Amino acid sequence: MALVPYVENVIPALSKLQNSSAQFHFANHDVCLVQDWKKLGVAAVVWDAAVVMCMYLELGQVEIKGKVAIELGAGTGLVGIVAALLGAKVTITDREPALDFLSANIKANLPTDIQESAVVSELSWGEGLERYPAGGFDLVLGADIVYLEDTFVPLLQTLEHLCSDTTVVLLACKIRYERDTNFLSMLKQRFRVEEVYYEKERDIHIYKAWKLPSRRDL
Ligand SMILES: C[S@@+](CC[C@H](N)C(=O)[O-])C[C@H]1O[C@@H](n2cnc3c(N)ncnc32)[C@H](O)[C@@H]1O
């Protein structure tokens, strides 16, 4: 599957994605991420959903310090970096072609004493899930990862594998197409889902989800 879904310059609002870097200030730290749209497409630019997710994490409405977290489809790693800066132990994942770029951004932005709180790892949704502990995470984070219909089933399988019934899932979503809501419907069959935040300017929704007990557990 190609990592570049848009033809450059066709959508003017996407032009900022072609900047070679993006700067932020979160968790009392400056974060400067290298972007490379031409080389890696969607995985190598910072999407608004990641920015809004970090704003939400900073609000402190979800406990992060000391929690074991995993980020799915991390791209440049902004969310994982901010989660680590806020005190989580975080596994930051994406597909294999994105990992070197992701690792370099994380290394460049985490102070040495926090570097070991973040581990980069390959996770292509639905594949090799046995490498990750079933139900082994307190927090599962995903920013702008609901956009490819073909991935909805494996993404849901991945969430089901990673979550116990106490895991909190946070998804920051831009609902671009009607089909994106299909994923939310699928999610609601296995998880309790609440919208906990909406950022109007960027039109980003944050959903919080908890796995429903399976029939066996009832
Ligand atoms: C729109 S980008 C979002 C990147 C980042 N989370 C952000 O918000 O800036 C979608 C990300 O999902 C990843 N992705 C797409 N399909 C995937 C799959 N099947 N398994 C794992 N990651 C995938 C892409 O590589 C990309 O990094």
Ligand as a Chemical Component Dictionary entry (heavy atoms), coordinates in Angstrom:
data_LIG
# 
_chem_comp.id                   LIG 
_chem_comp.type                 NON-POLYMER 
_chem_comp.pdbx_formal_charge   0 
_chem_comp.three_letter_code    LIG 
# 
loop_
_chem_comp_atom.comp_id 
_chem_comp_atom.atom_id 
_chem_comp_atom.alt_atom_id 
_chem_comp_atom.type_symbol 
_chem_comp_atom.charge 
_chem_comp_atom.model_Cartn_x 
_chem_comp_atom.model_Cartn_y 
_chem_comp_atom.model_Cartn_z 
_chem_comp_atom.pdbx_ordinal 
LIG C1  C1  C 0  -2.675 10.378 8.766  1  
LIG S1  S1  S 1  -1.236 9.647  9.400  2  
LIG C2  C2  C 0  -1.257 10.150 11.104 3  
LIG C3  C3  C 0  0.114  10.220 11.693 4  
LIG C4  C4  C 0  0.178  10.753 13.113 5  
LIG N1  N1  N 0  -0.567 9.926  14.018 6  
LIG C5  C5  C 0  -0.335 12.171 13.166 7  
LIG O1  O1  O 0  -1.502 12.369 13.527 8  
LIG O2  O2  O -1 0.434  13.084 12.839 9  
LIG C6  C6  C 0  -1.698 7.919  9.538  10 
LIG C7  C7  C 0  -0.636 7.030  10.097 11 
LIG O3  O3  O 0  -1.140 5.696  10.169 12 
LIG C8  C8  C 0  -0.155 4.813  9.687  13 
LIG N2  N2  N 0  -0.812 3.619  9.129  14 
LIG C9  C9  C 0  -1.604 3.541  8.038  15 
LIG N3  N3  N 0  -1.999 2.277  7.831  16 
LIG C10 C10 C 0  -1.441 1.545  8.810  17 
LIG C11 C11 C 0  -1.464 0.158  9.131  18 
LIG N4  N4  N 0  -2.158 -0.716 8.387  19 
LIG N5  N5  N 0  -0.791 -0.263 10.215 20 
LIG C12 C12 C 0  -0.098 0.618  10.976 21 
LIG N6  N6  N 0  -0.029 1.950  10.732 22 
LIG C13 C13 C 0  -0.690 2.400  9.643  23 
LIG C14 C14 C 0  0.587  5.600  8.624  24 
LIG O4  O4  O 0  1.876  5.048  8.359  25 
LIG C15 C15 C 0  0.621  6.979  9.247  26 
LIG O5  O5  O 0  1.738  7.167  10.075 27 
# 
loop_
_chem_comp_bond.comp_id 
_chem_comp_bond.atom_id_1 
_chem_comp_bond.atom_id_2 
_chem_comp_bond.value_order 
_chem_comp_bond.pdbx_ordinal 
LIG C1  S1  SING 1  
LIG S1  C2  SING 2  
LIG S1  C6  SING 3  
LIG C2  C3  SING 4  
LIG C3  C4  SING 5  
LIG C4  N1  SING 6  
LIG C4  C5  SING 7  
LIG C5  O1  DOUB 8  
LIG C5  O2  SING 9  
LIG C6  C7  SING 10 
LIG C7  O3  SING 11 
LIG C7  C15 SING 12 
LIG O3  C8  SING 13 
LIG C8  N2  SING 14 
LIG C8  C14 SING 15 
LIG N2  C9  SING 16 
LIG N2  C13 SING 17 
LIG C9  N3  DOUB 18 
LIG N3  C10 SING 19 
LIG C10 C11 SING 20 
LIG C10 C13 DOUB 21 
LIG C11 N4  SING 22 
LIG C11 N5  DOUB 23 
LIG N5  C12 SING 24 
LIG C12 N6  DOUB 25 
LIG N6  C13 SING 26 
LIG C14 O4  SING 27 
LIG C14 C15 SING 28 
LIG C15 O5  SING 29 
# 
